[in-house]
């Protein structure tokens, strides 16, 4: 059946299809995000203490 001979979709059917498509897309994003853990963690903001590679001028 091609698109011209099909009965037009009812608004509720169209909305339900779109809702299902969005839910599926969100599930895929969530799964990919979970699979990338811990690489997706933001870097730590803890300041580094210790040698910086610069010569110590205070003595």
C-alpha positions, 0 to 999 in steps of 0.5 A: 500500500503506498502513501496515497491509498492509505487512510489518513492517520488519526491525530491520536495514532500519530501522537502515539507513534511519535511518543513511542519513537521518542521513548525508543530514542531516549532509551538508546541514549540512556543505554549508550550513556550507561555503556560509556561510564566511567569515561563520561564522568567529568574531570575532577576539580580537586586541585593538584598538590605537589611538584608543578615542574617549575623551579622552587624559588622560595628557600 
